[in-house]
């Protein structure tokens, strides 16, 4: 009987160990998803949005480092104008690295929001100063 009890204890230990191993694997995959895959997908979505919202007249930089102004947009190609001699180059849309015009618009909106919140704070502080009772001398 001693042999059977030892075998039963060993088999239950293996089951607990394999369950723990499966839980560790699932936790590792979840951590990998939240730290690598999810941020990468967010970045890709943001880059695609920049490419889709590019308009004629925007200042862009390609992934190859060429800077220029967009002069034409077709289905999946853009034409940019670079340099003082107005050289025109065609690129695929996926070659857009950054859109400086869109970045400037976003920065301007952020600055406007900050200025509005500061003006609200200053007006509230002025109101609180005006609400204080005046000392009579």
TAVENVEN-V424871 format. One record per run of one state. SS is the DSSP state (H for helix, E for strand, L for the rest). FROM is the first residue (numbers start at 1). LEN is the number of residues. If there is no record, write none. Layout:
SS/FROM/LEN
SS/FROM/LEN
This chain:
L/1/1
H/2/51
L/53/6
E/59/4
L/63/4
E/67/7
L/74/3
E/77/6
L/83/4
E/87/6
H/93/3
E/96/4
H/100/32
L/132/6
